[in-house]
């Protein structure tokens, strides 16, 4: 985590539980390629206000980044991560204004991530998954996925590691998924 602490919008989805299914994976990601906020019932994408239904705008934005899910990899393979606040219910139904004001937080905040470091606690494995988004051209998208995966592998594998993937079994390495049907393996 320290190696990524200087990166924008560092997000850690922690499965601290050692439950066989619910606690298997943890994820670290940063440097989103896009940010979507719902505040006061309005959508805002990368700082630009969106006219109309914030949910329709979010659906339209996400439709630009389709992704085939690979069942052989951890569930979160890139995409949206953030929060939905309780006050978001006002975008779905008409409710009276609360008598006690909120904390001036947006109703929702979602970052769109193209690279995820995934940790499998059950099998002591780690992957760097890269989608190549927001590139739309397949060749440029594949190149961005490769470049971003190598960048993140470099961040977590430099000498004197601060992030220990697993001391007892270092041969597992880090797998980067750079396209639908290709992958490269790096030794940690």
Backbone as a printed PyTorch tensor [residue, N CA C, xyz], in Angstrom:
tensor([[[  0.8330,  -1.1950,   0.0000],
         [  0.0000,   0.0000,   0.0000],
         [  0.8720,   1.2520,   0.0000]],

        [[  1.9720,   1.2230,   0.7280],
         [  2.8130,   2.4180,   0.7800],
         [  3.3530,   2.7820,  -0.5900]],

        [[  3.6100,   1.7980,  -1.4190],
         [  4.1410,   2.0890,  -2.7540],
         [  3.1230,   2.8190,  -3.6270]],

        [[  1.8690,   2.7020,  -3.2910],
         [  0.8180,   3.3480,  -4.0780],
         [  0.2190,   4.5510,  -3.3630]],

        [[  0.6700,   4.8600,  -2.1630],
         [  0.0290,   5.8920,  -1.3400],
         [  0.0650,   7.2760,  -1.9710]],

        [[  0.9820,   7.5340,  -2.8540],
         [  1.0760,   8.8370,  -3.5130],
         [  0.1910,   8.9280,  -4.7600]],

        [[ -0.4240,   7.8420,  -5.1420],
         [ -1.2340,   7.8140,  -6.3550],
         [ -2.6390,   8.3540,  -6.0800]],

        [[ -3.2620,   8.8720,  -7.1400],
         [ -4.5920,   9.4760,  -7.0150],
         [ -5.6590,   8.4370,  -6.6770]],

        [[ -6.5190,   8.7940,  -5.7580],
         [ -7.7140,   8.0260,  -5.4020],
         [ -7.4230,   6.5430,  -5.1300]],

        [[ -6.4340,   6.3160,  -4.2780],
         [ -6.0860,   4.9670,  -3.8600],
         [ -7.2950,   4.3400,  -3.1680]],

        [[ -7.6780,   3.1650,  -3.6010],
         [ -8.8280,   2.4550,  -3.0440],
         [ -8.3960,   1.0570,  -2.6330]],

        [[ -8.7620,   0.6810,  -1.4070],
         [ -8.4350,  -0.6460,  -0.8730],
         [ -9.7370,  -1.3080,  -0.4670]],

        [[-10.0830,  -2.3810,  -1.1480],
         [-11.2640,  -3.1740,  -0.8200],
         [-10.7550,  -4.4080,  -0.0880]],

        [[-10.9000,  -4.4140,   1.2210],
         [-10.2600,  -5.4000,   2.0760],
         [-11.2080,  -6.5170,   2.4860]],

        [[-10.8010,  -7.7430,   2.2360],
         [-11.5090,  -8.9110,   2.7530],
         [-10.7100,  -9.4430,   3.9300]],

        [[-10.8210,  -8.7640,   5.0500],
         [-10.0580,  -9.1450,   6.2420],
         [-10.5650, -10.4540,   6.8280]],

        [[-11.8090, -10.7840,   6.5300],
         [-12.3810, -12.0310,   7.0270],
         [-11.6830, -13.2110,   6.3780]],

        [[-11.4960, -14.2580,   7.0930],
         [-10.9040, -15.4730,   6.5380],
         [-11.9840, -16.4730,   6.1350]],

        [[-13.1910, -15.9710,   5.8510],
         [-14.2940, -16.7970,   5.3860],
         [-13.9120, -17.4220,   4.0420]],

        [[-14.2590, -18.6710,   3.8330],
         [-13.8560, -19.4080,   2.6350],
         [-14.2940, -18.7450,   1.3330]],

        [[-15.4550, -18.1210,   1.3160],
         [-15.9480, -17.4870,   0.0910],
         [-15.9000, -15.9710,   0.2060]],

        [[-16.4400, -15.4270,   1.2880],
         [-16.5670, -13.9790,   1.4300],
         [-15.2440, -13.2760,   1.7170]],

        [[-14.2580, -14.0020,   2.1940],
         [-12.9940, -13.3710,   2.5490],
         [-11.8360, -13.7700,   1.6660]],

        [[-12.1010, -14.2590,   0.4760],
         [-11.0200, -14.7830,  -0.3570],
         [-10.1590, -13.7000,  -0.9890]],

        [[-10.7540, -12.5920,  -1.4500],
         [-10.0000, -11.6100,  -2.2340],
         [ -9.9820, -10.2350,  -1.5740]],

        [[ -8.8660,  -9.5440,  -1.7610],
         [ -8.7530,  -8.1130,  -1.4680],
         [ -8.2420,  -7.4470,  -2.7370]],

        [[ -8.5630,  -6.1560,  -2.8870],
         [ -8.2140,  -5.4350,  -4.1100],
         [ -7.6210,  -4.0790,  -3.7630]],

        [[ -6.6300,  -3.6680,  -4.5480],
         [ -6.0470,  -2.3340,  -4.4390],
         [ -6.0550,  -1.7410,  -5.8420]],

        [[ -6.4760,  -0.4980,  -5.9400],
         [ -6.4920,   0.1750,  -7.2330],
         [ -6.2910,   1.6710,  -7.0110]],

        [[ -5.8920,   2.3760,  -8.0560],
         [ -5.6860,   3.8280,  -7.9680],
         [ -5.6670,   4.4110,  -9.3790]],

        [[ -5.5280,   5.7160,  -9.4550],
         [ -5.4430,   6.4350, -10.7330],
         [ -6.6190,   6.1480, -11.6640]],

        [[ -7.8480,   6.4880, -11.2490],
         [ -8.9920,   6.2240, -12.1180],
         [ -8.9100,   7.0320, -13.4130]],

        [[ -9.4710,   6.4880, -14.4690],
         [ -9.4980,   7.2260, -15.7260],
         [-10.7280,   8.1210, -15.8220]],

        [[-11.6720,   7.9680, -14.9100],
         [-12.8680,   8.8120, -14.9010],
         [-13.4820,   8.7960, -13.5050]],

        [[-14.1940,   9.8740, -13.1890],
         [-14.8940,   9.9770, -11.9050],
         [-16.3140,  10.4520, -12.1630]],

        [[-17.2710,   9.7560, -11.5650],
         [-18.6830,  10.1170, -11.6960],
         [-19.2400,  10.3810, -10.3060]],

        [[-19.8680,  11.5440, -10.1430],
         [-20.4180,  11.9580,  -8.8500],
         [-21.8960,  12.2660,  -9.0360]],

        [[-22.6910,  11.8950,  -8.0500],
         [-24.0680,  12.3860,  -7.9840],
         [-24.1430,  13.2780,  -6.7470]],

        [[-24.4550,  14.5370,  -6.9650],
         [-24.5540,  15.5150,  -5.8800],
         [-25.8020,  16.3530,  -6.1170]],

        [[-26.5970,  16.4960,  -5.0850],
         [-27.8560,  17.2470,  -5.1800],
         [-28.7230,  16.7410,  -6.3340]],

        [[-28.6760,  15.4260,  -6.5620],
         [-29.5210,  14.8150,  -7.5820],
         [-29.0230,  14.9830,  -9.0090]],

        [[-27.8380,  15.5780,  -9.1980],
         [-27.2910,  15.8020, -10.5460],
         [-26.0390,  14.9630, -10.7550]],

        [[-25.8700,  14.4580, -11.9680],
         [-24.6670,  13.7250, -12.3190],
         [-23.5590,  14.6790, -12.7200]],

        [[-22.3400,  14.3440, -12.3550],
         [-21.1610,  15.1410, -12.7060],
         [-20.0860,  14.1480, -13.1350]],

        [[-19.6210,  14.2660, -14.3680],
         [-18.5860,  13.3700, -14.8780],
         [-17.3200,  14.1680, -15.1440]],

        [[-16.2460,  13.8230, -14.4440],
         [-14.9560,  14.5110, -14.5800],
         [-15.1030,  16.0250, -14.4540]],

        [[-15.9400,  16.4430, -13.5120],
         [-16.1280,  17.8660, -13.2310],
         [-17.1680,  18.5600, -14.0830]],

        [[-17.7100,  17.8990, -15.0920],
         [-18.7070,  18.4910, -15.9860],
         [-20.1080,  18.0380, -15.5820]],

        [[-21.0140,  19.0000, -15.3690],
         [-22.3980,  18.6640, -15.0160],
         [-23.0910,  17.9650, -16.1760]],

        [[-23.9200,  16.9970, -15.8330],
         [-24.6790,  16.2370, -16.8160],
         [-26.1430,  16.6390, -16.6720]],

        [[-26.7870,  16.9230, -17.7800],
         [-28.2000,  17.2770, -17.7680],
         [-29.0290,  15.9990, -17.8140]],

        [[-30.0820,  15.9460, -17.0030],
         [-30.9880,  14.8010, -17.0470],
         [-30.7920,  13.8430, -15.8890]],

        [[-31.3680,  12.6700, -16.0500],
         [-31.3670,  11.6270, -15.0360],
         [-29.9360,  11.1440, -14.7620]],

        [[-29.4560,  11.2540, -13.5170],
         [-28.0790,  10.8320, -13.2330],
         [-27.8540,   9.3370, -13.4280]],

        [[-28.9160,   8.5310, -13.2490],
         [-28.7870,   7.0810, -13.4420],
         [-28.6550,   6.7380, -14.9170]],

        [[-29.4120,   7.4110, -15.7770],
         [-29.3120,   7.1850, -17.2230],
         [-27.9280,   7.5960, -17.7180]],

        [[-27.4190,   8.7000, -17.1920],
         [-26.0840,   9.1580, -17.5790],
         [-25.0170,   8.1580, -17.1470]],

        [[-25.1620,   7.6030, -15.9410],
         [-24.2050,   6.6110, -15.4580],
         [-24.2590,   5.3530, -16.3300]],

        [[-25.4630,   4.8830, -16.6560],
         [-25.5990,   3.7060, -17.5220],
         [-24.9400,   3.9570, -18.8820]],

        [[-25.1640,   5.1440, -19.4420],
         [-24.5890,   5.4820, -20.7480],
         [-23.0600,   5.5220, -20.6720]],

        [[-22.5280,   6.0800, -19.5890],
         [-21.0790,   6.1540, -19.4300],
         [-20.4860,   4.7550, -19.3080]],

        [[-21.0770,   3.9050, -18.4650],
         [-20.5580,   2.5480, -18.2710],
         [-20.6580,   1.7080, -19.5390]],

        [[-21.6570,   1.9860, -20.3790],
         [-21.8190,   1.2410, -21.6340],
         [-20.6410,   1.4660, -22.5780]],

        [[-19.8900,   2.5520, -22.3910],
         [-18.7140,   2.8180, -23.2160],
         [-17.5550,   1.8870, -22.9020]],

        [[-17.6320,   1.1630, -21.7800],
         [-16.5110,   0.3400, -21.3260],
         [-16.9510,  -1.1030, -21.0510]],

        [[-17.4600,  -1.7980, -22.0760],
         [-17.8830,  -3.1850, -21.8460],
         [-16.6680,  -4.0460, -21.5240]],

        [[-16.8970,  -5.0690, -20.7510],
         [-15.7950,  -5.9090, -20.3250],
         [-16.2710,  -7.3390, -20.1820]],

        [[-15.5670,  -8.2360, -20.8120],
         [-15.8870,  -9.6440, -20.6660],
         [-15.3240, -10.1270, -19.3350]],

        [[-16.1720, -10.7090, -18.5160],
         [-15.7390, -11.2040, -17.2060],
         [-15.0700, -12.5540, -17.3730]],

        [[-13.8760, -12.6980, -16.7920],
         [-13.1670, -13.9790, -16.8290],
         [-13.3880, -14.6960, -15.5070]],

        [[-14.0330, -15.8410, -15.5480],
         [-14.3560, -16.5930, -14.3340],
         [-13.1160, -17.1670, -13.6550]],

        [[-12.0020, -17.2850, -14.3710],
         [-10.7820, -17.8390, -13.7920],
         [ -9.9550, -16.7960, -13.0340]],

        [[-10.4390, -15.5600, -12.9740],
         [ -9.7450, -14.4780, -12.2710],
         [-10.6300, -13.9520, -11.1470]],

        [[-10.0600, -13.2000, -10.2050],
         [-10.8850, -12.6080,  -9.1370],
         [-12.0270, -11.7670,  -9.7150]],

        [[-13.0910, -11.6200,  -8.9310],
         [-14.3260, -11.0020,  -9.4200],
         [-14.1580,  -9.5580,  -9.8850]],

        [[-13.4360,  -8.7250,  -9.1230],
         [-13.2700,  -7.3140,  -9.5170],
         [-12.0880,  -7.2260, -10.4700]],

        [[-12.3940,  -7.0080, -11.7540],
         [-11.3820,  -7.0100, -12.8040],
         [-11.2270,  -5.6360, -13.4360]],

        [[-11.5340,  -4.6030, -12.6680],
         [-11.5360,  -3.2340, -13.1760],
         [-12.9690,  -2.7710, -13.2710]],

        [[-13.1450,  -1.4620, -13.3240],
         [-14.4870,  -0.9120, -13.3960],
         [-14.7170,   0.1030, -12.3000]],

        [[-15.9520,   0.2120, -11.8390],
         [-16.3510,   1.2550, -10.8930],
         [-16.1770,   0.8010,  -9.4450]],

        [[-15.6220,   1.7000,  -8.6400],
         [-15.5260,   1.4990,  -7.1920],
         [-15.7380,   2.8520,  -6.5370]],

        [[-16.4720,   2.8650,  -5.4450],
         [-16.7440,   4.1190,  -4.7430],
         [-17.7730,   3.9000,  -3.6690]],

        [[-18.6800,   4.8600,  -3.5230],
         [-19.7160,   4.6960,  -2.5080],
         [-21.0460,   5.2650,  -2.9790]],

        [[-22.1130,   4.7150,  -2.4120],
         [-23.4690,   5.2170,  -2.5720],
         [-23.9370,   5.6340,  -1.1930]],

        [[-24.2460,   6.9000,  -1.0170],
         [-24.7200,   7.3950,   0.2700],
         [-26.2120,   7.1740,   0.4520]],

        [[-26.6370,   7.1810,   1.6880],
         [-28.0510,   6.9900,   2.0220],
         [-28.9220,   8.0350,   1.3220]],

        [[-28.4130,   9.2570,   1.2200],
         [-29.1860,  10.3510,   0.6170],
         [-29.4480,  10.1480,  -0.8780]],

        [[-28.8150,   9.1560,  -1.4700],
         [-29.0330,   8.8600,  -2.8800],
         [-30.4810,   8.4590,  -3.1430]],

        [[-31.1780,   8.0220,  -2.0940],
         [-32.5810,   7.6440,  -2.2550],
         [-33.4250,   8.7830,  -2.8330]],

        [[-33.0020,  10.0120,  -2.6830],
         [-33.7390,  11.1640,  -3.2240],
         [-33.6940,  11.2220,  -4.7490]],

        [[-32.7710,  10.4910,  -5.3590],
         [-32.7400,  10.4370,  -6.8250],
         [-33.6870,   9.3660,  -7.3560]],

        [[-34.2160,   8.5460,  -6.4510],
         [-35.0890,   7.4480,  -6.8590],
         [-36.5540,   7.6880,  -6.5210]],

        [[-36.8140,   8.5060,  -5.5100],
         [-38.2030,   8.7970,  -5.1140],
         [-38.2620,  10.1850,  -4.4780]],

        [[-39.4630,  10.7370,  -4.4490],
         [-39.6640,  12.0620,  -3.8520],
         [-39.7880,  11.9080,  -2.3410]],

        [[-38.9030,  12.5480,  -1.6440],
         [-38.8850,  12.4950,  -0.1870],
         [-38.7140,  13.9040,   0.3460]],

        [[-39.2200,  14.1620,   1.5630],
         [-39.0170,  15.4910,   2.1380],
         [-37.5390,  15.7090,   2.4640]],

        [[-37.1450,  16.9700,   2.4570],
         [-35.7700,  17.3180,   2.8160],
         [-35.5720,  16.9820,   4.2880]],

        [[-34.4700,  16.3290,   4.6420],
         [-34.2600,  15.9650,   6.0450],
         [-34.1060,  17.2080,   6.9250]],

        [[-34.5530,  17.0980,   8.1560],
         [-34.4620,  18.2320,   9.0740],
         [-33.0260,  18.4790,   9.5280]],

        [[-32.2060,  17.4540,   9.5140],
         [-30.7950,  17.5920,   9.8760],
         [-29.9830,  17.4660,   8.6000]],

        [[-29.1560,  18.4730,   8.3370],
         [-28.3490,  18.4780,   7.1180],
         [-27.2820,  17.4080,   7.1280]],

        [[-26.8360,  17.0390,   5.9480],
         [-25.7820,  16.0360,   5.8130],
         [-24.4130,  16.6350,   6.0570]],

        [[-23.4060,  15.9170,   5.6470],
         [-22.0270,  16.3330,   5.8630],
         [-21.4170,  16.9440,   4.6140]],

        [[-22.2440,  17.3910,   3.6900],
         [-21.8060,  18.0010,   2.4400],
         [-21.0170,  17.0270,   1.5630]],

        [[-21.2800,  15.7420,   1.7320],
         [-20.6930,  14.7340,   0.8620],
         [-21.6020,  14.5440,  -0.3410]],

        [[-21.0470,  14.1040,  -1.4680],
         [-21.9420,  13.7910,  -2.5830],
         [-22.8190,  12.5960,  -2.2360]],

        [[-23.8960,  12.4360,  -2.9610],
         [-24.7810,  11.2880,  -2.7480],
         [-24.1360,   9.9970,  -3.2300]],

        [[-23.2780,  10.0990,  -4.2210],
         [-22.5430,   8.9460,  -4.7290],
         [-21.2480,   9.4400,  -5.3550]],

        [[-20.2390,   8.6030,  -5.2920],
         [-18.9660,   8.8990,  -5.9310],
         [-18.4060,   7.5870,  -6.4600]],

        [[-18.1760,   7.5230,  -7.7560],
         [-17.6340,   6.3130,  -8.3910],
         [-16.4160,   6.6860,  -9.2200]],

        [[-15.3320,   5.9840,  -8.9850],
         [-14.1470,   6.1130,  -9.8200],
         [-14.1250,   4.9200, -10.7600]],

        [[-13.7300,   5.1430, -12.0020],
         [-13.5950,   4.0530, -12.9640],
         [-12.1140,   3.7170, -13.0990]],

        [[-11.7810,   2.4890, -12.7420],
         [-10.3950,   2.0320, -12.7030],
         [-10.1100,   1.0430, -13.8200]],

        [[ -8.9360,   1.1880, -14.4260],
         [ -8.5250,   0.2660, -15.4790],
         [ -7.4980,  -0.7510, -15.0040]],

        [[ -6.9260,  -0.5790, -13.8230],
         [ -5.9340,  -1.5120, -13.2890],
         [ -6.3040,  -1.8630, -11.8570]],

        [[ -6.2280,  -3.1530, -11.5260],
         [ -6.5380,  -3.6330, -10.1780],
         [ -5.4710,  -4.6380,  -9.7710]],

        [[ -4.9790,  -4.4970,  -8.5510],
         [ -4.1150,  -5.5270,  -7.9640],
         [ -5.0240,  -6.3670,  -7.0810]],

        [[ -5.0980,  -7.6650,  -7.3650],
         [ -6.0020,  -8.5740,  -6.6640],
         [ -5.1920,  -9.5820,  -5.8620]],

        [[ -5.5930,  -9.7650,  -4.6070],
         [ -4.9270, -10.7140,  -3.7150],
         [ -5.8910, -11.8380,  -3.3790]],

        [[ -5.4580, -13.0700,  -3.6000],
         [ -6.2400, -14.2500,  -3.2500],
         [ -5.6710, -14.7780,  -1.9370]],

        [[ -6.3970, -14.5560,  -0.8360],
         [ -5.9250, -14.9520,   0.4870],
         [ -5.9550, -16.4640,   0.6830]],

        [[ -6.8750, -17.1290,   0.0450],
         [ -7.0110, -18.5730,   0.2270],
         [ -5.8690, -19.3300,  -0.4430]],

        [[ -5.4820, -18.9020,  -1.6590],
         [ -4.4580, -19.6160,  -2.4170],
         [ -3.1310, -18.8670,  -2.4840]],

        [[ -3.0070, -17.7720,  -1.7390],
         [ -1.7620, -16.9940,  -1.6950],
         [ -1.2550, -16.6210,  -3.0880]],

        [[ -2.1330, -15.9890,  -3.8560],
         [ -1.7720, -15.5320,  -5.1970],
         [ -2.0920, -14.0550,  -5.3340]],

        [[ -1.4830, -13.4480,  -6.3350],
         [ -1.7040, -12.0280,  -6.6000],
         [ -1.7070, -11.8120,  -8.1100]],

        [[ -2.6140, -10.9530,  -8.5900],
         [ -2.6950, -10.5990, -10.0020],
         [ -2.6830,  -9.0840, -10.1470]],

        [[ -2.1310,  -8.6250, -11.2520],
         [ -2.3220,  -7.2500, -11.6920],
         [ -3.1740,  -7.3660, -12.9550]],

        [[ -4.4080,  -6.8780, -12.8660],
         [ -5.3540,  -6.9810, -13.9800],
         [ -5.4970,  -5.6080, -14.6250]],

        [[ -5.3880,  -5.5590, -15.9340],
         [ -5.4400,  -4.2820, -16.6430],
         [ -6.3620,  -4.3970, -17.8450]],

        [[ -7.3160,  -3.4790, -17.9470],
         [ -8.3210,  -3.5390, -19.0170],
         [ -7.9550,  -2.7250, -20.2480]],

        [[ -7.1290,  -1.7040, -20.0820],
         [ -6.7950,  -0.8330, -21.2070],
         [ -7.7720,   0.3090, -21.4290]],

        [[ -8.8240,   0.3650, -20.6200],
         [ -9.7640,   1.4820, -20.7420],
         [ -9.0860,   2.7630, -20.2850]],

        [[ -9.4160,   3.9040, -20.8100],
         [-10.5820,   4.2450, -21.6300],
         [-10.3490,   4.1470, -23.1340]],

        [[ -9.2100,   3.6050, -23.5510],
         [ -8.9660,   3.4760, -24.9900],
         [-10.0850,   2.6830, -25.6480]],

        [[-10.5420,   3.1540, -26.7860],
         [-11.6030,   2.4810, -27.5320],
         [-11.0520,   1.6680, -28.7040]],

        [[ -9.9630,   2.1110, -29.3020],
         [ -9.3390,   1.3820, -30.3920],
         [ -8.6990,   0.1110, -29.8310]],

        [[ -9.0120,  -1.0860, -30.3770],
         [ -8.5090,  -2.3380, -29.8030],
         [ -6.9840,  -2.4210, -29.6960]],

        [[ -6.2640,  -1.9350, -30.6910],
         [ -4.8020,  -1.9990, -30.6540],
         [ -4.2640,  -1.0800, -29.5680]],

        [[ -4.7520,   0.1500, -29.5220],
         [ -4.2900,   1.0890, -28.4870],
         [ -4.7350,   0.6370, -27.0990]],

        [[ -5.9090,   0.0300, -27.0340],
         [ -6.3840,  -0.4710, -25.7360],
         [ -5.4830,  -1.5960, -25.2210]],

        [[ -5.1080,  -2.5200, -26.0930],
         [ -4.2140,  -3.6110, -25.7100],
         [ -2.8500,  -3.0550, -25.2640]],

        [[ -2.3440,  -2.0740, -25.9840],
         [ -1.0610,  -1.4650, -25.6260],
         [ -1.1530,  -0.7410, -24.2810]],

        [[ -2.2420,  -0.0010, -24.0610],
         [ -2.4100,   0.6750, -22.7690],
         [ -2.5050,  -0.3600, -21.6460]],

        [[ -3.2390,  -1.4410, -21.8640],
         [ -3.3680,  -2.4840, -20.8380],
         [ -1.9930,  -3.0460, -20.4860]],

        [[ -1.1850,  -3.3350, -21.4950],
         [  0.1560,  -3.8690, -21.2600],
         [  1.0180,  -2.8610, -20.5000]],

        [[  1.0190,  -1.6240, -20.9750],
         [  1.8400,  -0.5690, -20.3620],
         [  1.4400,  -0.3220, -18.9050]],

        [[  0.1410,  -0.2250, -18.6490],
         [ -0.3390,   0.0370, -17.2810],
         [ -0.0640,  -1.1590, -16.3710]],

        [[ -0.2130,  -2.3920, -16.8820],
         [  0.0850,  -3.5760, -16.0720],
         [  1.5650,  -3.5870, -15.6970]],

        [[  2.4310,  -3.3190, -16.6550],
         [  3.8670,  -3.2970, -16.3690],
         [  4.2190,  -2.1920, -15.3780]],

        [[  3.5520,  -1.0460, -15.4970],
         [  3.7710,   0.0540, -14.5490],
         [  3.4380,  -0.3870, -13.1230]],

        [[  2.3050,  -1.0390, -12.9420],
         [  1.8840,  -1.4620, -11.6060],
         [  2.7440,  -2.6120, -11.0780]],

        [[  3.1400,  -3.5270, -11.9560],
         [  4.0570,  -4.5820, -11.5310],
         [  5.3470,  -3.9480, -11.0260]],

        [[  5.8420,  -2.9460, -11.7410],
         [  7.0490,  -2.2420, -11.3170],
         [  6.8820,  -1.5510,  -9.9760]],

        [[  5.7020,  -1.0270,  -9.7240],
         [  5.4590,  -0.3470,  -8.4450],
         [  5.5130,  -1.2960,  -7.2620]],

        [[  5.0900,  -2.5380,  -7.4530],
         [  5.0380,  -3.4650,  -6.3210],
         [  6.1880,  -4.4590,  -6.2910]],

        [[  7.1140,  -4.3890,  -7.2520],
         [  8.2000,  -5.3650,  -7.2670],
         [  9.5870,  -4.7380,  -7.2340]],

        [[  9.7240,  -3.4580,  -6.9280],
         [ 11.0580,  -2.8560,  -6.8510],
         [ 11.8020,  -3.4240,  -5.6580]],

        [[ 13.1110,  -3.1980,  -5.6040],
         [ 13.9230,  -3.7770,  -4.5270],
         [ 13.4690,  -3.2770,  -3.1660]],

        [[ 13.7980,  -4.0420,  -2.1410],
         [ 13.4070,  -3.7720,  -0.7490],
         [ 11.8950,  -3.5810,  -0.6490]],

        [[ 11.1280,  -4.6350,  -0.9550],
         [  9.6740,  -4.4750,  -1.0330],
         [  9.0340,  -4.0410,   0.2790]],

        [[  8.1110,  -3.1090,   0.1340],
         [  7.2830,  -2.6900,   1.2610],
         [  5.9970,  -3.4940,   1.2810]],

        [[  5.5950,  -3.9770,   0.1370],
         [  4.3900,  -4.7980,   0.0150],
         [  4.8550,  -6.2350,  -0.1940]],

        [[  4.6380,  -7.0830,   0.7810],
         [  5.0770,  -8.4660,   0.6900],
         [  3.9000,  -9.2870,   0.1930]],

        [[  4.0510,  -9.8840,  -0.9880],
         [  2.9500, -10.6340,  -1.5720],
         [  2.7290, -11.9340,  -0.8070]],

        [[  3.7810, -12.6580,  -0.5480],
         [  3.7050, -13.8390,   0.3060],
         [  5.1160, -14.3770,   0.4520]],

        [[  5.6730, -14.3360,   1.6390],
         [  7.0620, -14.7290,   1.8500],
         [  7.2770, -16.2280,   1.7010]],

        [[  6.3530, -17.0320,   2.1350],
         [  6.5560, -18.4780,   2.1630],
         [  6.5620, -19.0960,   0.7680]],

        [[  5.8630, -18.4840,  -0.1800],
         [  5.7580, -19.0550,  -1.5230],
         [  5.9930, -17.9900,  -2.5950]],

        [[  7.2060, -17.4390,  -2.7170],
         [  7.4320, -16.3690,  -3.6780],
         [  7.3260, -16.8070,  -5.1300]],

        [[  7.3170, -18.1040,  -5.4030],
         [  7.2620, -18.5680,  -6.7890],
         [  5.9200, -18.2890,  -7.4550]],

        [[  4.8940, -17.9220,  -6.6820],
         [  3.5790, -17.6550,  -7.2920],
         [  3.6390, -16.4950,  -8.2690]],

        [[  4.4050, -15.4670,  -7.9750],
         [  4.5450, -14.3410,  -8.8730],
         [  3.2960, -13.4990,  -8.9810]],

        [[  3.2820, -12.6660,  -9.9870],
         [  2.1620, -11.7730, -10.2520],
         [  1.7340, -12.0150, -11.6850]],

        [[  0.4690, -12.1990, -11.9040],
         [ -0.0420, -12.4070, -13.2560],
         [ -0.7100, -11.1370, -13.7170]],

        [[ -0.4020, -10.7270, -14.9300],
         [ -1.0770,  -9.5730, -15.4860],
         [ -1.9510, -10.0330, -16.6280]],

        [[ -3.1970,  -9.6530, -16.5730],
         [ -4.1070,  -9.9730, -17.6550],
         [ -4.1800,  -8.7390, -18.5350]],

        [[ -3.6280,  -8.8200, -19.7400],
         [ -3.5210,  -7.6330, -20.5710],
         [ -4.5020,  -7.6150, -21.7280]],

        [[ -5.1710,  -8.6920, -21.9490],
         [ -6.1970,  -8.7310, -22.9910],
         [ -7.0920,  -9.9260, -22.7080]],

        [[ -8.1610, -10.0470, -23.4640],
         [ -9.1090, -11.1240, -23.2280],
         [ -8.4530, -12.4930, -23.2040]],

        [[ -7.5620, -12.7440, -24.1410],
         [ -7.0470, -14.0960, -24.2860],
         [ -5.5280, -14.1850, -24.1610]],

        [[ -4.8810, -13.1450, -23.6550],
         [ -3.4410, -13.2070, -23.4520],
         [ -3.1140, -12.7870, -22.0390]],

        [[ -2.0350, -13.3300, -21.5100],
         [ -1.5720, -12.9070, -20.1990],
         [ -0.0680, -13.0850, -20.1430]],

        [[  0.5600, -12.3320, -19.2700],
         [  1.9960, -12.4160, -19.0700],
         [  2.2340, -12.7050, -17.6070]],

        [[  3.2920, -13.4150, -17.3110],
         [  3.5900, -13.7890, -15.9270],
         [  4.9030, -13.1480, -15.5320]],

        [[  4.9220, -12.5380, -14.3580],
         [  6.1030, -11.9160, -13.7910],
         [  6.4280, -12.6140, -12.4910]],

        [[  7.6800, -12.8030, -12.2130],
         [  8.0660, -13.3660, -10.9290],
         [  8.2600, -12.2280,  -9.9470]],

        [[  7.6840, -12.3890,  -8.7700],
         [  7.7880, -11.3480,  -7.7510],
         [  9.1490, -11.4120,  -7.0940]]])
